[in-house]
Amino acid sequence: MHALLLATAMNWSVVVAGDARDPRVRAVREAVAFWNGELAALGLPIRLGPVKLSPLRADDDLLKEVSEGVMSGRAARRALDLTGYDGDIVVFLSNADLISTGIPGGPTRQAVVILRRASDAPLSLPNVARNVAAHELGHVLGLEHNSDNTKLMCGRPSPCRPDMFRSWRRHFFPLTEREKATLRKRFQP
């Protein structure tokens, strides 16, 4: 099923590789619900989920290497083996100090999200983990960074950083009109 996923499927399943008690699991579920609301509001046929958990884990050193490869524009020396992860999008809950990242899938590969450890800032700050998860899922959906620090997809090379999502009010940062147009173009039936 994964081979045809990104071209034809209406629902992209999400598997979270991590401890079920980890607060990032809730953040991922909330981010998936956010995206489903946005996609529905845009009248697009694609949805994310269901979200399920996987007992499988990946090596944190490898996850850090993959994250650094994405940030530098170079591939990691070792490939991330997604065999056994039964989802169209695989979300890894890393315990490493790395930069969270989202990697779009393709006709023959699953999409990947890697979330940094949640025990310290910025993911430990209120409202941040949910927005970081949504931001990385935005990359999976094909969105790139922008430079508006009031928007969800703000990021490098702009000075936007995840701690900007900090808020005692639980909410998601919005998309730009350009990002909405990008999603319409990519997923319009």
N, C-alpha and C positions, 0 to 999 in steps of 0.2 A: 504494500500500500504506500509506503514512503516514497517509492520511485515516482509516483504520479501525484503525490500530495500537493505540491505547491502550484501545480497547474490546474487541478480539477476539484480538489476536496472542498467541501463547504465548512467542515469542522476540522480544526487542527488540534489533535489531542496534545495534552501537556503532561509530562511526567517530571516529578520533582525528585531528584536524587539527594536525599538528606534525611535527617532525623525528623520524624513527625511532630516532635515537640518544639522544633526550631521555630522562632517567631517569623522567620522569612517564609515559611510555608503559608501562613495567613496572608503575608504581604503579596505573595504570588497569586493566591486565590483572589484577593482584592484587585490586583492589577488585571487579571484575566476578566473579572467582572467589569472593570472600567473599560477595557478594550471592547468587550462585547456591547456595552452601551454606546460607545463611540461609533463602532461599525454599524450598529443598528440605526443610529441617528443619521448616519450618512447613506442609509439605504443599501448597504453592501451585503452580499450573501455570505460572507465569511464570518465564522465565529471561532473562538478559542475554547478549548476544553473538550471533554471534562478534564479536570486536574486530578491526577492520581499520584501516589507515592511509589518510589522504587527503593528496594533494599540495597541496590547496587550503589557503590561509591566510586569516585575517581580520585586518583592521587592528587593531592593539593599542589605538589610541585609541578605536575603536568598542567593543572588548571592555571597556575600562575604563569607558566611558560606560554600557554595558549593566549592568555590575557595580554601578556607583554608582546606577543607576536601581532595581535590585532592592533594594539596601540602603536607599534612601530611600523606597521605595514608589511612586516615580514612574517612568513609562516613559522610556526613552532617547529623545532627539530623533530619532535615526536608527534605522531597523530593522536588525536583523542578518539579512542575506540568507543563507538556508540552501540556496539552489538549488545543486545540484551535489554536496552532501554526501549520499552514499548511505548513510544510517543513520537509525535511529529515534531514537537519542541521538547528538548531535554533541558531542564533547569538544574544546574549544579549548585548546591549550597556549600561553598568552600569555607574552610576554616583558615584560609591563608589571607595574608595582607596583600591583596591584589586589587587591580582596577576592575570593577564589574564590567561585563561586556555582553553584547548580544550579537550573534552571528546568524545572518539569514541562512535558511536552508536552500535547497535547490532540487532539481528534478531527481537527483539520486542521493541526496543526503538530508539528514534531519537538521533542523535549526537548533542552535545552542544558546543558552543564557548561562553565564557564570556570575554568581553573586558573591561578593567578598564576605568575610566573616562579619557576623552581626554583633559581636560582643563589644566592639568599640566604634567610635564615631568614624564615618558619618552614619552608618546604618543603625546604630543604637539610638540616634536622635529621633524624637517624635516626628512621625509623618514621612520620614525619609525612606525607609525600606520599601514601602508601597510604591512611592514615586520612582525609585531606582528600578524596581522590578518592572514597572510600567514603561519606563524609559528604554530599558533593554529589550523588552518585548516590542517596542516601537521599531528598534533596529531590525528585529526578526521580520516585522511587517514591511520593511523596506525603507523606513525613514532614516534620514541623516541628521546630524547635529545642526542646530541653528545658534544664533548668538543672542537670543532674547532671554534674559534670566527670569522672566515671568512665565516661560513656557516649558512644557515637559521635555522637549528634545534639545534643550540648551546643553552644549557640551564643547569639548575640545575641538579646535584650538582656542575657543573663547574662554574667558576666565570662569565660566560657570562650573560649579562643582556640586556634588550631591548634597552638601550641607545647606544649600540654598532652599531645599525642600523642607527644611525644619519648620515645624509649626505645631502648636498645641491643638489646632483645629485639624481634624482628619479630612483631607481633601486631596484631589489630584490636580496637578497643574494642567492647563489646557494645551490644546494643539493650535498651531497657526493655521490660517486659511490655506496657505501653500501646502502644508502637510496634509490637510484634508483633501485638497485637490490631488495630491500624489496618491493617496489611498484610493480615491475614486478612480483614478486612471488605472491603477494596478488591479483593482478588484471589481470594477464595474462589470456586470454580466454582459 
